[in-house]
Amino acid sequence: MIKLFWHLILVLSLLKGSTLENVQAFLANSSRWKTKMLEEQVEKIDAFLNTNGRIKVVSYNILLSHLDKSHSCEHAWDLRKERIYTLLIEHDPDILLIQEASDLQVSWLKAKLELGYQIYHNPNPLFENLPVFLKKGRFEVLDEKRDVVHASERIVFFELLDLVSKKKWALVNTHPNFANINERHRVVAKLLDWIELKGLRDYALIGGDMNAFDPYLENTRLPFFDGLYLNQRFIERGVYPLKDRVLLGYFGPLSSFTNQTTDNLTPFKGEGTPGILLDRFYIGRKILPLYFAVERGKVDGEYPSDHLPIFTEIVLDALDH
């Protein structure tokens, strides 16, 4: 117990000014925000916070260790890995979706997290792995499917039973193609087809690095402007951007990439430029989210990856939506 106590003190000393801390502080002092909302909103938020069916989900692109040579030495995997672990245990998610993981990275994360999580990954990835970590005792896996596109795994599907709410639902971890805009949208169409085939469109949560840029048209440095159109592709199929359906609101930067300014896209420098919200969640209409958040926290004064993790809390049709 003493060892655990000092471990927690260490974590809190490393992770300063985090979005998670802001979320926790906000929820702890409801008198500051309840007067700014409709009574109906407040009633739903209180009901959400009082349910035992809450599920916390984190999605994180941890940057392939193969790409170490593309960045300065202080951002090599051997230096970043403990920072990533510190951040993850601070969040303590029920579900962790990881993108851009090499065999080396998956093995390291498994060794660190296997006591608390059931871990699913492709043992023979062609290039990238998309591991999924499910908290032990919370979910039953009814089905799993992996779709490898070109030289990279792009979609991982799960059909799950939540053992608390007894609801069956779909979970998707995805990392569509960056360079090929048409392939990116084909991947989205494939994952939506699978969800509909399972009859779980209303109970689906999709997370990952979508590689889609919102059309801030004056920012000519952005490589693509298809982000809002991608959202429309989901909406047309009855799946919605999570951050637009939250009960409470959103926390953190309006970007999930660690560049500094519009003119400087070098990673590991700052909280990013609005329009570079590469990492996203989408949900079916019977999944209810409390908030959408982008984690701004540094560990040891450094960003653990070139992406910022995103996180949310949801319930499965526990409330009148």
C-alpha positions as CSV (number, residue, x, y, z in Angstrom):
1,M,0.0,0.0,0.0
2,I,2.8,2.4,0.8
3,K,4.5,1.6,-2.5
4,L,1.2,2.3,-4.3
5,F,0.8,5.6,-2.5
6,W,4.3,6.8,-3.5
7,H,3.7,5.6,-7.0
8,L,0.6,7.7,-7.3
9,I,2.5,10.7,-5.9
10,L,5.1,10.2,-8.6
11,V,2.5,10.0,-11.3
12,L,0.8,13.2,-10.1
13,S,4.2,15.0,-9.9
14,L,5.0,14.0,-13.5
15,L,1.7,14.8,-15.1
16,K,1.1,18.6,-14.7
17,G,-1.7,20.7,-16.0
18,S,-3.5,17.7,-17.6
19,T,-6.9,17.8,-19.2
20,L,-7.9,14.9,-17.0
21,E,-7.2,17.0,-13.9
22,N,-9.4,19.8,-15.5
23,V,-12.2,17.3,-16.1
24,Q,-12.1,16.0,-12.6
25,A,-12.0,19.5,-11.0
26,F,-14.9,20.6,-13.2
27,L,-17.1,17.7,-12.2
28,A,-16.2,18.1,-8.6
29,N,-17.4,21.7,-8.4
30,S,-20.8,21.5,-10.1
31,S,-22.0,24.8,-8.6
32,R,-19.8,26.6,-11.2
33,W,-21.5,25.1,-14.2
34,K,-25.0,24.0,-13.4
35,T,-26.4,27.5,-13.5
36,K,-25.1,27.8,-17.1
37,M,-27.1,24.9,-18.4
38,L,-30.8,23.9,-18.9
39,E,-32.4,22.1,-16.1
40,E,-32.9,19.1,-18.5
41,Q,-29.2,19.1,-19.2
42,V,-28.4,19.1,-15.5
43,E,-30.8,16.2,-14.8
44,K,-29.3,14.1,-17.5
45,I,-25.7,14.8,-16.4
46,D,-26.6,14.0,-12.8
47,A,-28.2,10.7,-13.9
48,F,-25.1,9.9,-16.0
49,L,-22.7,10.6,-13.1
50,N,-24.8,8.4,-10.8
51,T,-24.9,5.3,-13.1
52,N,-22.5,2.4,-12.5
53,G,-22.5,1.7,-16.2
54,R,-20.0,4.4,-17.2
55,I,-17.3,3.3,-19.6
56,K,-14.1,5.3,-20.1
57,V,-12.4,5.1,-23.4
58,V,-9.0,6.4,-24.4
59,S,-7.7,6.4,-28.0
60,Y,-4.0,7.1,-28.6
61,N,-1.6,7.1,-31.6
62,I,1.7,6.3,-29.8
63,L,4.0,6.8,-32.9
64,L,5.6,3.8,-34.5
65,S,9.0,3.0,-33.1
66,H,10.1,2.4,-36.7
67,L,9.8,6.2,-37.1
68,D,12.3,7.1,-34.4
69,K,14.9,8.3,-36.9
70,S,12.4,10.9,-38.2
71,H,12.5,12.7,-34.9
72,S,15.1,14.1,-32.5
73,C,16.7,11.6,-30.1
74,E,14.7,12.8,-27.0
75,H,11.6,11.4,-28.7
76,A,12.8,7.9,-29.3
77,W,10.6,5.1,-28.1
78,D,13.0,4.0,-25.3
79,L,12.6,7.5,-23.8
80,R,8.9,7.9,-24.5
81,K,7.6,4.6,-23.3
82,E,7.6,5.3,-19.6
83,R,5.9,8.7,-20.3
84,I,3.2,6.9,-22.2
85,Y,2.7,4.4,-19.4
86,T,2.5,7.1,-16.8
87,L,-0.2,8.9,-18.8
88,L,-2.2,5.7,-19.3
89,I,-2.2,4.6,-15.7
90,E,-3.3,8.1,-14.7
91,H,-6.3,7.8,-17.0
92,D,-7.1,4.1,-16.0
93,P,-9.5,3.6,-19.0
94,D,-11.9,0.7,-19.3
95,I,-11.0,0.5,-23.0
96,L,-7.7,1.6,-24.6
97,L,-7.4,1.8,-28.4
98,I,-3.9,2.2,-29.7
99,Q,-2.7,3.1,-33.2
100,E,0.8,3.0,-34.7
101,A,2.2,0.2,-32.5
102,S,5.1,-2.0,-33.6
103,D,5.7,-5.5,-32.3
104,L,8.2,-4.1,-29.9
105,Q,5.8,-1.5,-28.6
106,V,2.9,-4.0,-28.2
107,S,5.2,-6.4,-26.3
108,W,6.3,-3.7,-23.9
109,L,2.7,-2.4,-23.3
110,K,1.5,-6.0,-22.8
111,A,4.1,-6.6,-20.1
112,K,3.1,-3.4,-18.3
113,L,-0.7,-3.7,-18.6
114,E,-1.5,-7.4,-18.7
115,L,-2.5,-7.6,-15.0
116,G,-5.4,-5.3,-15.5
117,Y,-6.3,-5.8,-19.2
118,Q,-7.2,-8.4,-21.7
119,I,-5.1,-7.5,-24.7
120,Y,-6.0,-8.2,-28.4
121,H,-3.5,-7.6,-31.2
122,N,-2.4,-9.1,-34.5
123,P,0.5,-11.4,-33.9
124,N,1.8,-11.0,-37.5
125,P,1.3,-7.4,-38.6
126,L,2.7,-6.3,-41.9
127,F,3.6,-2.9,-40.6
128,E,1.4,-1.4,-37.9
129,N,-0.6,-3.0,-35.1
130,L,-3.8,-1.8,-33.7
131,P,-3.9,-3.3,-30.2
132,V,-7.1,-3.1,-28.1
133,F,-6.9,-3.3,-24.3
134,L,-10.2,-4.3,-22.4
135,K,-10.3,-4.0,-18.7
136,K,-10.6,-7.5,-17.2
137,G,-14.0,-8.5,-15.9
138,R,-15.9,-5.7,-17.6
139,F,-16.5,-7.1,-21.1
140,E,-17.1,-10.4,-22.9
141,V,-15.8,-10.6,-26.5
142,L,-18.4,-12.1,-28.7
143,D,-16.6,-11.6,-32.0
144,E,-13.4,-10.0,-33.3
145,K,-12.4,-9.2,-36.9
146,R,-9.2,-7.6,-38.4
147,D,-9.0,-6.0,-41.8
148,V,-5.5,-5.5,-43.3
149,V,-5.4,-3.0,-46.1
150,H,-2.3,-2.7,-48.2
151,A,0.8,-2.9,-45.9
152,S,-1.0,-1.7,-42.8
153,E,-3.8,-2.9,-40.5
154,R,-6.6,-0.3,-40.8
155,I,-9.6,-1.6,-38.9
156,V,-10.2,-3.8,-35.9
157,F,-13.8,-4.7,-35.0
158,F,-15.2,-6.1,-31.8
159,E,-18.6,-7.2,-30.8
160,L,-18.8,-6.9,-27.0
161,L,-21.1,-7.6,-24.2
162,D,-20.9,-5.1,-21.4
163,L,-21.1,-7.2,-18.2
164,V,-22.5,-4.2,-16.2
165,S,-25.3,-3.0,-18.4
166,K,-25.8,-6.4,-20.2
167,K,-25.8,-4.5,-23.5
168,K,-24.3,-5.8,-26.7
169,W,-22.3,-3.3,-28.7
170,A,-19.7,-2.7,-31.3
171,L,-16.2,-1.3,-30.8
172,V,-13.9,-0.3,-33.7
173,N,-10.3,0.8,-33.6
174,T,-9.1,2.3,-36.9
175,H,-6.3,4.1,-38.5
176,P,-7.2,5.0,-42.1
177,N,-4.6,5.8,-44.7
178,F,-3.0,9.2,-44.4
179,A,-1.6,9.9,-47.9
180,N,-4.4,8.4,-50.0
181,I,-7.6,10.4,-49.3
182,N,-9.8,8.1,-51.4
183,E,-8.5,5.0,-49.5
184,R,-9.3,6.8,-46.2
185,H,-12.9,7.1,-47.2
186,R,-13.1,3.5,-48.5
187,V,-11.9,2.3,-45.0
188,V,-14.7,4.3,-43.4
189,A,-17.3,2.8,-45.7
190,K,-16.0,-0.7,-44.9
191,L,-16.2,-0.3,-41.1
192,L,-19.7,1.2,-41.4
193,D,-20.8,-1.8,-43.6
194,W,-19.5,-4.2,-40.8
195,I,-21.4,-2.4,-38.1
196,E,-24.6,-2.6,-40.1
197,L,-24.0,-6.2,-40.9
198,K,-23.9,-6.9,-37.2
199,G,-27.0,-4.9,-36.6
200,L,-25.1,-2.7,-34.1
201,R,-25.2,0.7,-35.8
202,D,-27.0,2.3,-32.8
203,Y,-24.6,0.7,-30.3
204,A,-21.3,1.4,-32.0
205,L,-18.3,3.4,-30.9
206,I,-15.5,4.0,-33.4
207,G,-12.2,5.5,-32.3
208,G,-8.8,6.1,-33.8
209,D,-6.5,8.3,-35.8
210,M,-8.8,9.2,-38.7
211,N,-6.2,11.3,-40.5
212,A,-8.8,13.8,-41.5
213,F,-8.3,17.6,-41.4
214,D,-11.2,20.0,-40.9
215,P,-11.4,22.6,-43.7
216,Y,-9.8,25.7,-42.2
217,L,-9.4,27.0,-45.7
218,E,-7.1,29.9,-44.8
219,N,-4.6,27.5,-43.4
220,T,-2.9,26.4,-46.7
221,R,-0.4,24.2,-44.8
222,L,-3.0,21.6,-44.1
223,P,-2.6,18.7,-46.5
224,F,-6.3,17.8,-46.8
225,F,-9.7,19.5,-46.2
226,D,-12.0,16.4,-46.0
227,G,-12.7,16.3,-42.2
228,L,-16.2,17.7,-42.2
229,Y,-17.1,15.7,-45.3
230,L,-15.9,12.6,-43.5
231,N,-18.2,13.5,-40.7
232,Q,-21.1,13.7,-43.2
233,R,-20.2,10.2,-44.4
234,F,-20.8,8.9,-40.9
235,I,-23.9,10.9,-40.3
236,E,-25.5,9.7,-43.5
237,R,-25.1,6.2,-42.1
238,G,-26.6,7.0,-38.7
239,V,-23.3,7.3,-36.8
240,Y,-22.3,10.7,-35.3
241,P,-19.3,12.7,-34.3
242,L,-19.1,12.1,-30.5
243,K,-18.0,15.6,-29.6
244,D,-21.2,17.0,-31.2
245,R,-23.4,14.9,-29.0
246,V,-21.9,15.2,-25.5
247,L,-24.0,16.1,-22.5
248,L,-21.5,18.3,-20.8
249,G,-19.0,19.7,-23.4
250,Y,-15.4,19.3,-24.4
251,F,-12.1,19.8,-22.7
252,G,-8.5,20.4,-23.9
253,P,-7.0,21.7,-27.1
254,L,-8.9,21.8,-30.4
255,S,-6.2,19.7,-32.0
256,S,-4.8,16.3,-31.3
257,F,-1.4,16.8,-33.0
258,T,1.6,18.4,-31.2
259,N,2.6,21.0,-33.7
260,Q,3.2,24.6,-32.5
261,T,1.6,27.0,-34.9
262,T,-0.1,27.2,-38.3
263,D,3.3,27.8,-39.9
264,N,5.2,25.3,-37.9
265,L,3.9,21.7,-38.2
266,T,6.9,20.2,-36.4
267,P,5.6,17.7,-33.8
268,F,6.3,17.7,-30.0
269,K,6.2,21.5,-29.9
270,G,2.8,22.5,-28.6
271,E,-1.0,21.9,-28.4
272,G,-1.5,22.1,-32.1
273,T,-3.4,24.1,-34.6
274,P,-7.3,24.0,-34.8
275,G,-8.3,21.9,-37.7
276,I,-5.7,19.2,-36.9
277,L,-8.1,17.1,-34.8
278,L,-6.8,13.9,-36.4
279,D,-8.0,11.6,-33.6
280,R,-11.8,11.2,-33.2
281,F,-14.7,9.2,-31.8
282,Y,-18.0,8.4,-33.6
283,I,-21.0,6.8,-31.9
284,G,-24.4,5.3,-32.7
285,R,-27.5,7.1,-31.5
286,K,-28.0,4.9,-28.4
287,I,-24.6,5.6,-26.9
288,L,-24.6,8.6,-24.7
289,P,-21.3,10.5,-24.1
290,L,-20.6,12.8,-21.1
291,Y,-17.7,14.8,-22.7
292,F,-15.0,14.8,-25.4
293,A,-11.5,15.6,-24.3
294,V,-8.0,15.9,-25.7
295,E,-5.2,15.3,-23.2
296,R,-2.8,18.2,-23.1
297,G,-0.7,16.9,-20.2
298,K,3.1,16.5,-20.5
299,V,5.1,13.9,-18.6
300,D,8.6,14.9,-17.5
301,G,8.0,18.1,-19.5
302,E,7.6,16.2,-22.8
303,Y,4.7,15.0,-24.9
304,P,4.8,11.2,-24.9
305,S,3.8,11.0,-28.6
306,D,3.4,13.3,-31.6
307,H,-0.4,12.8,-31.1
308,L,-2.4,13.8,-28.0
309,P,-4.6,11.1,-26.7
310,I,-8.4,11.6,-26.7
311,F,-10.8,10.3,-24.1
312,T,-14.5,10.2,-23.2
313,E,-16.9,8.5,-20.9
314,I,-20.1,6.8,-22.3
315,V,-23.1,4.9,-21.2
316,L,-24.9,2.4,-23.4
317,D,-28.5,3.5,-23.6
318,A,-28.8,3.9,-19.9
319,L,-30.6,7.2,-20.1
320,D,-33.3,8.7,-22.3
321,H,-31.4,10.2,-25.1
